């Protein structure tokens, strides 16, 4: 296949930045406890800052991000029943501050804080191995989609919203996620249902990515911010994890997780 000029221009910066991000993230995931708690709170607060700036640059983004981060921090230290109102409250605060696109802000704010809460619960209840599984599913979905989309190409997934995403990259992400699930069945003794769950989590990750692309398209911006070289902002980098984490909260209520383990 003939290479398209410029299609690999961002690869070196993207890979170098991604390695640093992955190293810091995996280190905090392995450590768990307060270090991982701090990581999730900071990431979610920055994502709220980016979201607010994209939707309404006149809104007090730092204040809203600070309130959201504090709410998540307190929620992570409380029983879930008491945590839930705190995870939703920042959406009401921002709803009163933004001049427009309030519904979009409210929906994504709740999703961001629920995802942060879900990640902390997953790490706390299931340990490093299963937090690593979630991260691997999201990472391989993104990587496989990136390379398959450029090597294979083909029909676009949703060109009006995300012009670079192809069906070949989308399906490649599902296959890569299934391989992660299969590897976990071989190494941990978990049931084969983890393969299906891995594919579903991959799909949720892609939906998070597409949803964030739709927000950027509506806001008229290319990236959520310029904090991460080659990746844009934290929202650009963690949009897949956002969808995956929220979906996993639902999965845990529908099936035994991890499936097949006592």
N, C-alpha and C positions, 0 to 999 in steps of 0.2 A: 504494500500500500504506500502511495506517495505521501510523504510527510507534508503537513500544512505548515507554511512558514510561521514561526512564532509559537507553535502549539506546545513546545517544551521549554519556552523561555523562563517560566516560573519554577521549573522543577528543582533546581539546585537550592534556591532560597527556600522553597516550600519544604523540601526534605530536611535541610539543616534546621530550620525553625521547628519542624515537626518532631525531630529527634530530641531537641531540648525540651519541648512541651511534654513529650511522652516520658522522658527521663524524670522530670520534676513530678509529673502526675503519678507515675508508677511508684516513685519513692514515697510519696505521701500515702498512696493506697496501701503499700506494704506496711508502713508505720502505723496507719490507722489512728484511732484516738483523736486527741486534740489537733494533731497536725492535719489529719484528713478533714476534720470538722472545719478548721480554718480555711483549707483549700476550697471546700465546697461553698462556704459562706462568701469568700472573696470572689470566686468565679461567678456566682449567682448575682452578687451585688454589681459587679462590672457589667454583666449582661443586662441587668435592669437599667443601668446608666446608658448603655448603648441603645437599648430599645427606646428609652424615653427621648434621647437625642434624635433618633431616626424619625420618630412619630411627631414630635413637637419640640423644635430647638429652643423654644421660649420657656418650656417647662423646667422646674428646678430638678434637673436630672440627678445631681449629687445628693440632694435631700431624699429623693425617692429611693435611690440606690441604697443610701444609708439606712433608711427605715426598713427596706426589704431585707438587707443583710442582717440587721439586728433582729427582725422578726424570725428569720430562719435560724439564727444562732439560738435564740430562746426556745424555738419550737423543737430543735434537735435535743434539747435537754429535758423536755417534758413528755409525759405519756401522749400517745397519738391523739386521743380524744381532745386533749387540751391544746395540742399543737395545731390542729386543723384550722381553727379560726384565725390564728396568727399567720398562717400561710396564705390566707385569702385577704386579710385586712389591708396589706399594702396596695392591692388592686383598687380598693375603694379610695385610698389616699390619692393615688395617681389619677383616678377617675375624676376627682374634683380639681386637679391641677392642670390637666391637659385641656387644650381648647378644641381639639378634634382628634379623630381616630381613637376615641376612648375605649370602644368595645375591643378593638385589636389589642390595645395596651392591657386591658383587664384580663383577656384570655391568656396572653403570653406571659403576663406577670404570674398568674396562678400556676401555669405550666412550669415556669422556671423554678419557682419556689417548691412546688411539689417534686420536681426532679431532684433538686438539691436535697430535700428531705429523704426521698427514696434512696438516693445514693448512700447517704449516711446510714440509713437503716439496713441496706443490703450489706454494707461493709461490716456493720456492727453485729448483725445476726448470722450472716453466712460466711464471713471471713474473706481473706485475701483471694483465695482461689476463685470464688464466684464473682467477686468484684473484677478480677482479672478477666474472667470469661466475658463479662459484659463489655469491658473495654476492648477486648480482642475482636468481638463480633462487630462493634462499631468501627474499629480501625480497619479491619479487613474489608468491610463493606465499602468504606471510603476509598481505600487503596485499590481494590479490585475494580471498582467503578471508574476510578480515574484512569487506570491504564487500559482497561478494556474499551472505554469510551474513545480513547485516542488511537489505539491500535486497530480496533474493529470498526468503530464508528457506527453508522447506520441511522435509523429513524430516531428522532428526538423524543424524549419522554414527555416534556411539556415546554415546547420552545418559547411560548409567550412569557413564561415565568422564569424558566431556567434553561437558557438556550444551549448550554454546554452538556447537559445531561442527556444520555442516550439510553435506549432500551437495552443495548448490549451491556453497558456499564451497570444498569440496574439489575439485570439478571446475573451478571458476574458477581455482584455483591451478595446475592442470595446464595449462590454456589459457594462462595468463600465462607459465608457464615455457617452453612451446612457442614463444611469441612471442620470448622472450629468445634461445632457440636459433636461431630463424629470423633474428633480427637479427645474430647472430654469423656465420651462413653468408654473409650479405650483406656484412658489414664486414671479415671476416678471411679469407675464402676457405676456411674449414673445411668438411668434408663435411656433408651433410644429416643424417648420423647424430647430430649434436650435438642435433638437435631431440628425438629419442627419448631421448637421454641426459639432456637437460634435464628432460623429463617424469619420467623415472625418479628423478632426483635430487630433484625436487619431491615425489614420492611418499615417498621416504626421509625427506625433511625433515618431512613430515606425520606419518610414523610415529614419528619422534623426538619430535615434539610430543605425540602421543597417549600414547607410552610414559611421558613425564614426567608427563602428567596422571594416568596410572594410579598412578604412584608417590605423587603428592600425594594422590590419593583414598585410597590405602591408608594413608598416614600421617595423614590427617585434617587437612590444611592447604590453604589456598587458594592461597598463593604459596610459592615456595621460600625467599624472604626479602623484605625491603622495601627493598633497596638502590637499585632503579631506580623512580622515580615513574611510575605508570601501567603498569608492566610487571612489578612484583614483584621477582624476583631475577635474577641472571645465568643461572641454570638455566632460568628461564621464558623469557628472551629468546633464549638460544642453544641451546635444545633442538632446534630445526629444523636448525641448522647442525651439531649433533652427529650427527644421523642422516645428513645429506647428506655430511659429511666421511668418516664411516666407510664409507658406501656407495661413495663415489668411490675409496677405497683399493681396493675390490674391482673396480670398473670398470676401473681402470688395468691390472689383471692380465688382464682378459678381452678388452678391445678396445684398439686403438691410440688413444691419447689425446694430443692432440686428433685426432679422426678426420679422415683425408683430407689432413693436412698432412705434408710431407716430413720 
